[in-house]
């Protein structure tokens, strides 16, 4: 009988004492057993370390590592990729959860389909108490994923749910530091993997994403590069297709600087646009004092309609519980709620 290939599970942790034990248990209770679980604490100042040590003491599949200083998610994951010994690599955010059959389903797919370099799944949205508040059914074949990457609009991959062939994860060099503060590092990673084979996203709800107001994905972006990371990723992806794998980040190929100038045009024409966008971001994070400060900075008689739109969004976030708005967002199929307000 063919032995089960080893899967390396990479879990970066930073101040996640309330959820890390649940995240680890969702890995250790997988129906697929041949795992090495690489957990790295990135300078937590809460009790995350104590929680990890308790779990690690009960299962020898867990390897607990600690960074001397906080180096950020991108560098932490890249370090873990470099030491992973599994045939496959999977990722888990320290506050999220897996369905018990996640790895089994994904390994079986990749073992039967050599032309695929990664397989992702759909995900459920859960709140801070673990209650389900929505679903993101993301069923996409290789062609759809490619079209999405080229367009730069939305996502047809739940990047956190991905299982990838380890040799290709190492070959592309892990996550690109250019996107370390953009929430685009994982999508760029997927885009670069596409140079080596196909990708697939399954409709199965095998990953649970926890919505937290202070999570990394709730960061407030104040630069054009941060706000338009998906468009930048699409631009670089097109460059690589047209230039035998070369882009403006991995070679001396020109183009990215001019493209960034194009993205900056709306913010030059409307100098208050960024402030209104940041006001909505702060409201989403529950920081309403900062939200109102930036909304005030974003006022302009010439952009009154846009200002009112931002104000309405912020008022909705103030009046209604965040979980309710997430459910509405899910029902309406909205992937972005800030837009160009």
Secondary structure, 3 states (H helix, E strand, C coil): CCCCCCEEEEEEECCCCCCHHHHHHHHHCCCCCCEEEEEEECCCCCCHHHHHHHHHCCCCCEEEEECCCCCCHHHHHHHHHHHCCCCEEEECCCCCEECCCHHHHHHHHHHHCCCEEEEEEEEEEECCCCCEEEEECCCECHHHHHHHHHHCCCCCCCHHHCEEEHHHHHHCCCCCHHHCCCCCHHHHHHHHHCCCCEEEEEEEEEEEEECCCCCHHHCCCCCHHHHCHHHHHHHHHHHHHHCCCCCCCCCCCCCHHHHHHHHHHHHHHCCCHHHHHHHHHHHHCCCHHHHHHHHHHCCCHHHHHHHHHHHHHHHHHHHCCHHHHHHHHHHHCCCCCCCCC
